[in-house]
Amino acid sequence: MARSSKKVFIAAGGTGGHVFPGIAVARELMRIDPSVEIKFAGTPRGLETEIVPGFGWPLILFGSHSIKDKGGAGKVAALVRLPFSVLHAIAVLISDRPDLVVGIGGYAAAPLIFAAWLLRIPIVLVEPNAIPGMTNRKLGRMAKRIFVAFDEAKGYFAKDKAVLTGAPIRTEVAEAVRGDGEASGLRTLFVFGGSQGARTLNLAMKSAAGELGNIGKGMRVIHQTGRSADPAEISGAYSDAGLKAEVMPFCDRIWDCYGKADLVVARAGANTVAELAAVGIPSILVPYPHAADDHQRANAMALVRAGAARLVDDSECTGERMAREIADLFGNPSRLQEMARGAKSVGHPDAARTIAKECMDIMKTDH
């Protein structure tokens, strides 16, 4: 007897750049069909262990490890563990019999995607970056459809499989309304380095505080430092400069910060770039220089080409440089408006829903 509801496994682990898009797709699937059963797959070391349980979805953990960029012993150890992770995934899939497996990329997705292919379970992949990660590049041929966030990513996959949808973002972000700065009369700078923070940005902004204080009477700062930094130290620098600032290790309602922001300083992870474009926020992007295949630079360039962002190399991210860039943009409101329009022109606020609809169609076709 056929089941009345569909089951979907979402392999999304590691950083927020993988987990949050997976959550966005899961929520849209359930919005389309509330009877859909969702399960997540990840690793014990990823952000998913903190985030996914809060939504009430089961999280199955696999012992997979990254192979890329590891030294000889680390790479051998990861390869040795991989077959056991795949066998674990096969057992889980046989037991649960999902109708579809969705992979968001990253090594956490590999065992489940490969196991699903062996068991002939339909697979779709989501590629949030302009340069696809190794996992999605290797496993792309196993997927029925690959949803890409950037047009340049399509060239890495078969033409009949890759579909440009944009990266899936959370509903709260897509619906964020900007304008708090106008209501308060303050220009708001929002600084963050992703879920883990960014030491380069923290140090640069701490150093920039003194110079920004000279223009800071009508300015405020919201700064997410990351959990490994000392918020009090950075808050003290802003305070000493006479700047009004709200400094925190992590904000779980980032859409509130977007609603207040006139300008963002951030890394250029896929999730960040997608959210800035969808909401339409001008930005100064500092790509993480050690990202695989330098994909953050490629992500940032999509906004730079649209006139939505300025790019500052990590090696040039000094307090003096950041203060100069911020002061220049805050001193040119018409330029900020142009950048906001540029960001909106490449945004895909409905990406999660588009992907979810395609997933539902694939499950109907295959069953």
C-alpha positions in Angstrom: 0.0 0.0 0.0 1.4 3.4 -1.0 2.1 5.9 1.8 -0.2 8.9 2.1 2.7 11.2 3.0 6.1 11.8 1.5 9.4 11.4 3.3 12.4 13.6 2.6 15.9 13.4 3.9 18.0 16.6 3.9 21.7 16.2 4.1 22.9 19.6 5.4 25.7 19.8 7.9 28.8 21.7 9.0 28.3 25.5 8.8 25.3 27.8 8.7 25.9 28.1 4.9 24.7 24.5 4.6 22.3 24.2 7.5 20.2 27.3 6.9 19.5 26.6 3.2 18.4 23.1 4.2 16.0 24.5 6.8 14.6 27.0 4.3 13.8 24.1 1.9 12.3 21.9 4.7 10.0 24.7 5.8 8.8 25.3 2.3 8.2 21.6 1.7 6.0 21.6 4.8 4.2 24.8 3.7 3.3 23.1 0.4 2.3 19.8 2.1 2.1 19.8 5.9 2.1 15.9 5.9 5.7 15.7 4.5 8.0 13.9 6.9 11.4 15.6 7.2 14.6 14.2 8.6 18.0 15.9 8.6 21.4 14.2 8.3 24.7 15.7 9.5 27.7 15.1 11.7 28.2 15.4 15.5 30.6 18.4 14.9 28.4 20.7 12.9 26.1 23.6 13.6 23.2 21.4 12.8 23.3 19.8 16.2 22.5 23.2 17.7 19.9 24.4 15.2 17.9 21.5 13.7 16.5 20.0 16.9 14.9 23.4 17.7 12.6 23.0 14.7 11.5 19.6 15.9 13.0 17.6 13.0 14.9 14.4 13.7 18.6 14.6 13.1 20.6 11.5 12.2 24.4 11.8 12.7 27.0 10.2 10.5 30.7 9.9 11.2 31.9 11.4 7.9 34.9 13.7 7.8 36.3 16.1 5.3 38.9 14.8 2.8 39.7 18.0 0.9 42.7 19.9 2.2 43.7 17.3 4.8 47.2 16.1 5.2 48.2 12.5 4.4 47.2 10.9 7.7 44.0 12.9 8.0 43.0 12.1 4.5 43.7 8.4 5.0 41.6 8.4 8.2 38.7 10.1 6.5 38.8 7.7 3.6 38.8 4.7 6.0 35.8 6.1 7.8 33.8 6.8 4.6 32.7 3.2 3.8 31.4 2.8 7.4 29.4 6.0 7.0 28.0 4.8 3.7 26.9 1.5 5.2 25.3 3.4 8.1 23.5 5.6 5.6 22.3 2.5 3.6 20.9 0.9 6.7 19.1 4.2 7.6 17.6 4.6 4.1 16.4 1.0 3.9 14.7 1.4 7.3 13.1 4.8 6.6 12.4 4.4 2.8 12.4 8.2 1.9 11.0 9.4 -1.4 13.7 11.9 -1.9 17.2 12.9 -0.6 18.2 16.5 -0.8 22.0 17.3 -0.5 23.1 20.9 0.3 26.8 20.1 -0.3 29.7 19.6 2.1 31.3 16.3 3.3 28.3 15.7 5.7 26.1 15.0 2.6 28.4 12.6 0.8 27.5 9.3 2.6 23.7 9.8 2.3 23.8 10.9 -1.3 26.0 7.9 -2.4 23.8 5.5 -0.4 20.6 6.9 -2.0 22.1 6.5 -5.4 23.0 2.8 -4.7 19.4 2.3 -3.5 17.9 4.2 -6.5 16.3 6.8 -4.3 15.8 10.1 -6.2 18.4 12.8 -5.4 18.5 16.5 -5.8 21.4 18.8 -4.9 21.5 22.4 -3.9 24.7 24.3 -4.7 24.8 27.7 -2.9 28.2 28.8 -4.1 29.4 30.3 -7.4 32.1 27.6 -7.6 30.5 24.3 -6.5 32.1 22.4 -3.7 33.9 19.1 -4.2 31.0 17.0 -2.9 28.4 18.4 -5.3 30.9 18.3 -8.2 31.6 14.6 -7.6 28.1 13.5 -6.9 26.3 15.7 -9.4 25.9 12.9 -12.0 23.8 11.0 -9.4 21.2 13.7 -9.1 18.0 14.2 -11.0 18.2 18.0 -10.6 20.9 20.5 -9.3 19.6 23.8 -8.1 22.3 26.5 -8.4 22.5 29.9 -6.8 24.8 31.5 -9.5 24.7 31.2 -13.2 28.4 30.4 -13.4 27.9 27.3 -11.3 25.8 25.7 -14.1 28.9 25.0 -16.2 30.1 22.5 -13.6 27.1 20.2 -14.2 25.2 18.5 -17.0 23.1 21.1 -18.9 19.9 19.1 -18.5 20.2 18.9 -14.8 21.4 22.4 -13.5 18.6 24.9 -12.8 19.3 28.5 -11.7 17.0 29.2 -8.7 19.2 31.2 -6.4 20.1 30.0 -2.9 17.3 29.1 -0.5 17.0 31.6 2.4 14.8 31.6 5.4 11.3 33.1 5.2 12.1 35.6 7.9 15.0 36.9 6.0 13.2 37.1 2.7 10.4 39.1 4.3 12.7 41.4 6.3 11.6 45.0 5.9 14.3 47.7 5.8 13.7 51.2 7.1 14.5 51.2 10.8 17.4 53.6 10.1 15.1 56.1 8.6 12.7 55.9 11.5 15.5 56.3 14.1 17.4 58.9 12.2 20.6 56.8 12.5 22.7 55.3 9.8 23.2 51.6 10.8 26.3 49.5 10.1 25.9 45.8 10.6 29.1 43.8 10.9 29.3 40.0 11.1 31.5 37.1 10.0 29.0 34.3 9.7 28.0 31.8 12.4 31.7 31.3 13.5 32.7 35.0 13.4 35.7 36.4 11.5 38.9 37.5 13.4 40.0 39.7 10.6 36.8 41.7 10.6 36.7 41.9 14.4 40.3 43.3 14.5 39.7 45.7 11.7 36.5 47.1 13.1 38.1 47.5 16.6 40.9 49.5 14.9 38.5 51.5 12.8 36.3 52.5 15.7 38.4 55.6 16.5 38.2 57.0 13.0 34.5 56.2 12.7 33.9 58.1 15.9 34.7 61.3 14.0 31.7 60.8 11.8 29.7 58.8 14.3 27.1 61.1 15.8 24.5 59.9 13.4 25.8 56.4 13.2 25.3 53.2 15.1 26.9 49.7 14.9 25.5 46.3 15.3 28.4 43.8 15.5 28.2 40.0 15.7 31.6 38.9 16.8 31.3 35.1 16.7 31.4 32.9 19.8 35.2 32.7 19.9 35.7 36.4 20.3 35.4 38.7 23.3 32.4 41.0 22.7 33.3 43.2 25.6 36.6 44.1 24.1 35.1 45.2 20.8 32.2 46.9 22.6 34.8 48.9 24.6 36.5 50.1 21.5 33.2 51.5 20.1 32.3 53.0 23.4 35.7 54.7 23.7 35.2 56.2 20.2 31.8 57.6 21.3 29.9 55.2 18.9 26.5 53.8 19.8 27.0 50.0 19.4 25.3 46.7 20.1 27.8 43.9 20.2 26.9 40.2 20.6 28.6 36.8 20.0 25.7 35.5 17.9 22.3 36.7 16.8 19.7 34.1 16.1 17.3 36.7 14.6 19.6 38.1 11.9 16.7 39.3 9.9 16.1 42.0 12.6 19.6 43.2 12.0 19.1 43.3 8.3 16.0 45.4 8.8 18.0 48.0 10.6 21.1 47.9 8.3 22.0 50.7 5.9 25.3 49.0 5.1 26.8 45.5 5.9 30.4 44.5 6.4 30.8 40.7 6.1 32.5 37.7 4.7 31.1 36.4 1.4 29.7 33.0 2.3 26.9 31.8 0.0 24.2 32.3 2.6 25.4 35.8 3.4 25.5 36.9 -0.3 22.1 35.3 -1.0 20.5 37.1 2.0 22.1 40.5 1.2 20.8 40.3 -2.4 17.3 39.1 -1.4 16.8 41.9 1.2 18.7 44.5 -0.9 21.4 45.7 1.4 24.6 47.4 0.2 27.8 45.7 1.5 31.5 45.7 1.9 32.6 42.1 1.4 35.9 40.6 2.7 36.1 37.1 1.2 37.7 34.4 3.5 41.0 33.8 1.7 41.2 30.1 2.6 37.8 29.0 1.4 37.9 26.0 -0.9 38.6 27.0 -4.5 38.5 30.7 -3.3 34.7 30.4 -3.8 33.9 33.3 -1.5 35.7 35.7 -3.9 33.5 34.3 -6.7 30.4 34.8 -4.5 31.3 38.4 -3.7 32.0 39.2 -7.4 28.4 38.4 -8.3 27.4 41.4 -6.1 30.3 43.6 -7.2 29.3 43.1 -10.8 25.7 44.0 -10.0 27.0 47.3 -8.4 25.7 46.0 -5.0 29.0 45.6 -3.1 32.6 46.6 -2.7 35.3 44.0 -2.3 38.2 44.3 0.1 40.9 41.6 0.1 41.5 40.0 3.5 45.1 41.2 3.4 43.9 44.8 3.0 41.2 44.7 5.6 42.8 47.1 8.0 41.1 49.6 10.4 42.2 52.5 8.2 40.8 50.9 5.0 37.5 49.9 6.5 36.9 53.3 8.1 37.6 55.0 4.8 35.2 52.7 2.9 32.5 53.0 5.4 32.8 56.8 5.7 32.8 57.1 1.9 29.6 55.2 1.5 27.8 56.7 4.5 28.7 60.1 3.0 27.0 59.2 -0.3 23.4 58.3 0.3 22.6 58.2 -3.4 25.3 55.6 -4.0 23.9 53.5 -1.2 20.5 53.6 -2.9 22.1 52.5 -6.2 23.8 49.6 -4.4 20.6 48.5 -2.8 18.9 48.4 -6.2 21.8 46.5 -7.6 21.5 43.9 -4.8 17.8 43.5 -5.3 18.3 42.9 -9.1 20.2 39.7 -8.4 18.2 38.5 -5.4 16.1 35.4 -5.4 13.8 35.6 -2.3 11.6 32.8 -3.6 14.4 30.3 -4.2 13.4 28.0 -1.3 9.8 27.8 -2.5 10.9 27.2 -6.1 13.1 24.3 -5.0 10.5 22.8 -2.8 7.9 22.8 -5.6 10.4 21.1 -7.9 11.1 18.5 -5.2 7.4 17.8 -4.8 7.1 17.4 -8.6 10.0 14.9 -8.7 8.4 12.8 -5.9 5.1 12.7 -7.8 6.8 11.7 -11.0 8.9 9.0 -9.4 6.1 7.4 -7.4 
